[in-house]
Every structure is written in C-alpha cells, then in structure tokens.
Amino acid sequence: MKLRSGIFFAGVSLVAMVLAGIGASKANDSVVKAASDPNGWAIAGHDYGNTRFSPLKQINSENAGKLQLVYSLSLASLRSNESSPVVIGKNLYVSTSWGPKYVYAIDAATGARKWTWQPDIPDDVLQYACCDVNNRGVSYADGKIFVGRLDGKLTALDAETGKELWTSTVVDYKQGSVITSPPLVVRDKVITGFGGGEYGVRGALQAFSLKDGKLLWQTYTVPAPGEPGSDTWKGDTGLHGGGAAWLVGSYDAKSDTVYWGTSNPGPWNTAVRSTGDGNFGKLTNLYTASTLAIDPNTGKIKWHIQGTPADAWDYDGVNELLLADLKIKGTETPVLMKADRNGFFFVANRETGKMISAEKYVFANWAKKWDINTMRAEEDPDKRPGPGHPAKDICPNLIGGKNWQPMSFNPQTGLVYIPSNNVCMDWSVSDVNYKRGVFYLGAEFPTKPGPGGFLGELVAWDPIANKKVWSIKEDLPFNGGTLTTGGNLVFSGNLHGDFRAIDAKNGKVLWSKNLGSGIGAGPVTYSVDGKQYVAIVVGRTAALPAFLGDIGKKMVAAAPEGGSLFVFALQ
C-alpha cells in the first residue's frame, strides 16, 4: 500500500519520552509526570509507547522464586476479566468485566478499598459485544479516571472520591459497538474508539474534552462515498465496512502523533466489498486492517499502512503499536513495532518511513512473504478464500498470530515478548446481508491445530535480527499478556491460570503459581514505600471459544470462570 505523507510507523522509546520527557509539553503534564515515576503504572501499557517495561528490579531473576501473595481482591464479576490496573502514587485502580460492572480504587500496598463505582449498564449488552463482556482497564489524567463502557459511553470519575464527573455517549451500542479498552489522553483530549467490525459498523476515533466530555473531533476510519479512499470499496459498502479502532492507542510526543490499529473489514465475504479473489487491485478496503497515524489536535489522518489489504481472513489489525529506539546497523533508530494478527512482525523507521523488516514470527502460510518495497504481502492464492473457492489449512487462524493480549519490550535484553497463537483454519464464504445489531460475516471457518503439537507460544523475539531467541510452548492458545522489568524478568499467565516469573534472557521459568482461573490480562508492577509489587487480574474468556470448535471446548475446560486481582511481593 502506498504511504500517505511519507511515513509508515513512528514511535519514541521509554527512556527518550517518558524518563527524559522529550516533547512532554505536547502530551498531558499529569500523565507525563505519572509515567516518569518509576514506582507507578500510569497508562495501560505503562507508558505512551506501550512498552510494558518497568525499570523496577527489587524483584529479579535471582529472588523471584520467593514471591508470595500479599493480598487478593474479589472483583465480584465473573467472565473475561482482562484489566491491567493503573497505579498512581499509592492508589491502584482496576475495572471489572460486564460493563465494567465495577471500578475499584484500592490502597496499592494493602488492598484496602477506598471507593467503588458501579455504572448502570443495560442488561442487553452481551448480544452486541464481540467478543465478550470484557473491560481492559481505565486511564488517568488531571486527577480523573476515565473508563469506556459496553453501552457505548465514556465516563470521567474523580480519582480521589470515585464521584462521576461527566458521561458522554460515544456510539450507539445497539449497532454492535461496545467499548472494551481504555482511552488515550493527550493534553486536553480523551481519545477513544469502539468495537463492531463483526457487526458491520463504520469505525471511528473520537476525542472528548478532558474537562467536560464535549466532543472535539470525530474521524471515521472507513471513507464514505465521495471521500478520499472511498474508491477502494465496492459501491457504498464502506458504510458498513468495519475498521473499528477498538484496542489501545500509542502517542509520540516528539512528532505529536497518535497511532491506532483498525479492525477487519465487514463482511468477511470479500466479494461483497472487493473482488472476492487476490486480484483486488484498488479495492483494498481502506482503512481496515491498518495502522493509522493521526494528528491529536484535529483527528486528521497523517498517513496509513494497510497490513492486510482486502482482508479475507479476519486478520484484525488492531494490535497495539509499541514505540522504541533500536540500534539497527549501528545506528540508533526510532521505530514502531507491531506483531500483526496476520503473522508478520513489522518494524519501521518512524522518521524516514522506511520499512525496516516484516518477518513471520509465527507459522503463517497465507502469504509467502511481506514485501517491504511494495508494502504488500505476496499471497499464496490457494489460501485466499472466495466465492467458489474454499480454502484449506490457512495459518494463522482468525484469532491471529497474536490477539489483543499485550506484548512487551525490554530495552536491556533488546527482546519483545509476544503471547502468540498456533492455530489454523479452513474458510468458505456464503451470502450475507447487513442487518443492524447482528453479526455481518458471510463465512464458515472451522478451526484446526497448528503444526508442531502446540496451540500457543510465548515468544521472545529479536526485532533487529528478526528471529526467535527462546520460547515457551503452551497446549492452549489465547494466553495472557506480558510484563517485563529491569530485574531481568518477564511475567505472564496462561489459560490454565498459571502465573509465572520467567528469566527474560533465557526463558527459564523461575516461579509459578496457579490462580484458579485463566489469565488473559497483562500484569503490572509498581512500588510503594520502597517495596515492589506485581499485580495480575484473572478470569478466563467465555465467548471467544465458541468460535474455535473443539479447541474452544478445551479452552473452557482448562479453568473455571473467575474474577480476582492478585498482588505479589517478596516476603
């Protein structure tokens, strides 16, 4: 895909942006201050670059085996608890599933509850929520906590009291658009997307005033007829074309740019919106399965890259965009990294726009390679399904080489820690008509195990050498996100509920504790009064396994539903 305005990916490192404060005046001062505190966890991904790296090292690879439970908190909400807590000073803020049903503020060292907020969530949200009633956390700025809701609303709370300050409607949830991920705060704006790619919504990003919740701008991620890019859609199909920006965003203060991934196009039958085969030409379905670079002041799209043009496999492009500085060929290079669901790990220079690498980090046979010169995959035509052409043994499966569970980057080891999947599928298309608020798919997609006798894998990936350094194979897919630390550790859980501390250099499991329910959330770490803690939310997914046949049944059987926060420290 051709680039717009020159560049593809862009980013800043944790050290460059958060600790040194480059461009801090362009961000939000309170967020920059909180993120620069090594003792806290100020943003869902730890920092604006979504690195999920903490410099804390009191807990390290020498003593991790001595971790003990300090406290736990029942979230009073079962099913798909996927929140990464935010820690500001001595306060920890955590949300639950189902709405969220609750947001809690607790003492980060003791677990003592300070306040609880319970919104009034309609009973019918489940039927509009793909794929489940999850909530992945809250955001903080200027003494406020911000939370997106399954009923399509965005709420600001007083961080000290839990008092509701304002609530704004982002989208009508009854079209199939729920909000499951925390917003991104840049200066005076709270920016959020919403879900709905499987319901035929038209994706958008919107910015609301931090002060009073007024809408400041709205940018659709799929062009309407007559708008630039609309000729990449057949007729007016873009109006129900998906491209939802439902996961988390990143922010580069130096270039004053927000980055967000967009979801799959709708419907899954490509003949409705494109040619139905690999000869799609210009019918690429902008801006779906893409990465967008956006001006946070106006919402204008600066440039884009489309990872999977005319997507035929539900290779949803929303995965988080990790910003860092890497030494490539001896030169410190500002990059953005993305483990795309299509199985390719993208690294690109954020200043020159040159794609540095696009290599497979999992087994992916739908394409022979991703050409960094043409900015497009060289597909295997046998693996692209369409009318009269069912495809067999496509890898990866629609859950992707990596799903929403966050990866992390450790600048000390130079490795990215990716919770990956090894699942494949067959695919055949069928006729489909749009009906508001119901699935808009037009495909059958029976699931198959990937090769090698494993279904999931924690991969330590070298983004410079483009190779796997070590891995831990899992018998199930859809395992938990990762956290990495200055103590040479990676923390990650799995669907059985095993929460582990792992040597970041060699992959040796140093400590493991079963927490009673499957883990999807990303862990966090923080320090209070000189003591380091590690926190994890548990509560396995419930709805997604229905898409995965017998493999899904194994996922459900691996652990019961749950809903708890567990906090560990050295005792």
FENVENHU-V331963 format. One record per backbone hydrogen bond with DSSP energy under -1.0 kcal/mol. NH is the residue of the N-H (numbers start at 1). CO is the residue of the C=O. If there is no record, write none. Layout:
[[NH	CO] [NH	CO]]
This chain:
[[17	13] [18	14] [19	14] [20	15] [22	16] [24	21] [26	23] [27	24] [32	28] [33	29] [34	30] [35	31] [36	32] [40	37] [41	87] [46	43] [50	47] [52	45] [54	484] [61	487] [64	60] [66	63] [67	64] [68	569] [70	567] [71	567] [73	565] [75	563] [80	540] [81	539] [84	136] [86	93] [87	41] [88	91] [91	88] [92	106] [93	86] [94	104] [96	102] [98	133] [101	97] [103	117] [104	94] [105	115] [106	92] [107	112] [108	90] [111	107] [114	105] [115	105] [117	103] [121	119] [125	122] [128	125] [129	126] [132	129] [136	180] [139	146] [141	144] [144	141] [145	157] [146	139] [147	155] [149	153] [150	99] [152	149] [154	168] [155	147] [156	166] [157	145] [158	163] [159	143] [162	158] [165	156] [166	156] [168	154] [170	152] [171	152] [175	172] [176	173] [179	149] [184	191] [186	189] [189	186] [190	208] [191	184] [192	206] [195	178] [199	196] [201	196] [203	242] [205	219] [206	192] [207	217] [208	190] [209	214] [210	188] [213	209] [216	207] [217	207] [219	205] [221	203] [227	224] [230	227] [232	229] [233	230] [234	273] [237	234] [239	236] [240	237] [241	238] [242	201] [243	264] [246	244] [250	259] [251	48] [252	257] [257	252] [258	294] [259	250] [260	292] [262	290] [263	244] [268	441] [269	441] [272	269] [274	270] [283	280] [284	282] [285	232] [288	285] [289	263] [291	305] [292	260] [293	303] [294	258] [295	300] [299	295] [302	293] [303	293] [305	291] [307	289] [308	289] [310	284] [316	314] [317	262] [322	337] [323	49] [324	335] [326	333] [328	331] [331	328] [333	326] [335	324] [336	348] [337	322] [338	346] [340	338] [340	344] [343	340] [345	359] [346	338] [347	357] [348	336] [349	354] [350	334] [353	349] [356	347] [357	347] [359	345] [361	343] [365	395] [366	395] [368	378] [371	376] [375	371] [376	371] [378	369] [380	366] [383	380] [386	389] [389	386] [391	427] [394	425] [397	423] [400	397] [401	341] [408	417] [409	51] [410	415] [414	410] [416	461] [417	408] [418	459] [420	418] [420	457] [421	401] [422	455] [424	448] [425	394] [426	446] [427	391] [428	444] [430	442] [438	435] [440	198] [444	428] [448	424] [450	422] [455	474] [456	474] [457	420] [458	472] [459	418] [460	470] [461	416] [462	467] [466	462] [467	462] [469	460] [472	458] [474	456] [480	493] [481	520] [482	406] [483	491] [484	52] [485	489] [486	54] [488	485] [490	502] [491	483] [492	500] [497	494] [499	513] [500	492] [501	511] [502	490] [503	508] [504	488] [507	503] [510	501] [511	501] [513	499] [515	497] [519	494] [524	535] [526	533] [527	39] [528	531] [531	528] [533	526] [534	568] [535	524] [536	566] [538	564] [539	518] [546	543] [547	544] [548	545] [551	548] [552	548] [553	549] [554	550] [555	551] [556	552] [557	553] [558	554] [564	538] [565	73] [566	536] [567	71] [568	534] [569	68] [571	66]]
